[in-house]
Amino acid sequence: MTNSNAAPLIPRENLFGNPTRAAGQISPDGKWLAWLAPRDGVLNIWMAPSADPSSAQPMTASTDRPIRQYFWAPDSRSLLYIQDKGGDENFLLYGVDVETGAERTLTPFDDTRVMLVGDSTRHKDRILVGLNNRDPRLHDVHLLDLNSGSLTLVLENDGYAGFMADDNLDLRMAIRPNAAGGMDYFDITGGTIAAEPAATTGLDDSLTTSPAGYSSDGNTLYWIDSRGRDTAALIAVDTQTGTSSILAENSQADIGGTLRNPVTGIVEAYSVNYLRTKWTALDPAIKASLDFLESNLEGDFSVTSRTDDDSKWTVGNDPLTAPAKSWLYDRTAGTLTELYTSRPDLVGAPLQPMHPLEITARDGLTLPSYLTLPPGSDSKGGGVPDAPVPLVLLVHGGPWARDAYGFNPTHQWLANRGYGVLSVNFRGSTGFGKNFISAADLQWGKTMHDDLVDAVNWAVASGIAPADKVAIMGGSYGGYATLAGLAFTPEIFACGVDIVGPSNLETLLKTIPPYWEPLIAQFHERMGNPNTPEGLAMLKERSPLYSADRISRPLLIGQGANDPRVNQAESDQIVSAMKDKGIPVTYVLFPDEGHGFAKPANNIAFNAIAENFLATCLGGRAEAIGETLGQSTASIVEGADYVQGLGAPAVN
């Protein structure tokens, strides 16, 4: 038994409710600070003079969906943000005038999704945007005047997935998928796209090679590039001569992020994230600043914004076992000023360290992974509990994404409830080279799932968890993995929590959003091609829906009704199949959500159900469901009686 019962129960609200402040950024001219903070319970953008952060005022007035992504206009005259409706992912662009507070919709079109194509340090009042209002599959490029709101068509798109511009806002590159599942890159000169590609990738390099932007003078094009190697290197190409040079490479992981000078666009530092993120400076002055931050901040940090003169930075700080902070770094004065703590209610809470580790799959592949243990369970602090604890295998989405080291609210929540939490970068995860990704091609439900089973077996053999108390949980691909786990290996998992996970890979591919259609060749090459008899047969074999009768352990499903990626039908059909077979399933539907739960009240409500579901199955602790359902839009479609406090009596 663990001692986690002695630790205070961290309220769900403190982990998943609105942060007090988040996403702090300084304006390019250095005069203003902005951040996200609640206004009448909904996240909005606030702004204050950088010299007086205490005099902040709200700049937006969203009353329904939280604003989650914003950025400064290059001229510092407006704040820009994107917002969709009910989770439909048709994001429009909005602007708020800094001086007047006037707000307007900058892309006022129905059923349209905006993409940013380019911004500029020399034309600060304009940006290039892509709009798919003419054809939902394709984004036409427009020049947007941020202050007048005028939109001017620059290029009508007849089949390209994306475009790149230089600092003069001239289009320089068009990107088009090819039949091999890779990308072709075409030079654009004077508005004319070249007939033949200047560069190309096949399937192997498609997720690990991409252009990373031009220097402001247009003379250098940066690439993150895995061609001719496994892990992606940082490459600089001279646009006049075509000669290239390697700026950085790492044998274990792809080059991840870069820090680029806000005016020149020159790369000054880069990051590599294998088990943890490590920054390396290429510029001596940047190295001195990163060294200063390293020595003055506890845990990890990231530079979140920089002024044009580069004298001031905002810095996000993750102390790992304490709530995140944001700081203002004055490089000239050499001072750090704390701006805010995102979740002050977590100060002093029993937050637990995350242990980075490597797990070896059955075929020898190394799986970078992360483990968090319940408070009081690991007296030696070495990442192995004194006695085995119930375990939640938390599977990331994508699958072409990754888990990473750092403060993770879901890890902290589940560990606080008495569970070990294990996140595994299974094959197909990004960041570890193209061979790691390609090892997952056509392996949904097969070797990708074997990796998860191997991680469970490792945890049991290592004394982390008892074999009969392991749950699987995840969203999107993680939801698919949950359904696959319960359907394909029903003896491994005691229960599962599926959040917006596809149950039928054939219908998933039929219902992808139209703006993903240019990438369909890559989906077919990596998942399976439903247009061939053998491909269709494989997709059906790998679809949990067709093995729903094998599910024998409790299942909880959460779904957004407006999800454009994994349609509601994906959850409806497996719930129906399980009902027909008399197999217990609990199904929670949110009518105002999409691919995940953006509204804190909805997220908290689902997590309230999930932790009581896990307590019913695994015996961990749970905060009572209480009033959370009434404060959300959750509809319990099926199976309330299978969760303590929802319909079933609580387990003592």
Summary of the structure (lengths in Angstrom):
residues: 652
radius of gyration: 24.7
end to end distance: 15.9
largest distance: 73.2
contacts: 2305
relative contact order: 0.09
helix: 21%
strand: 32%
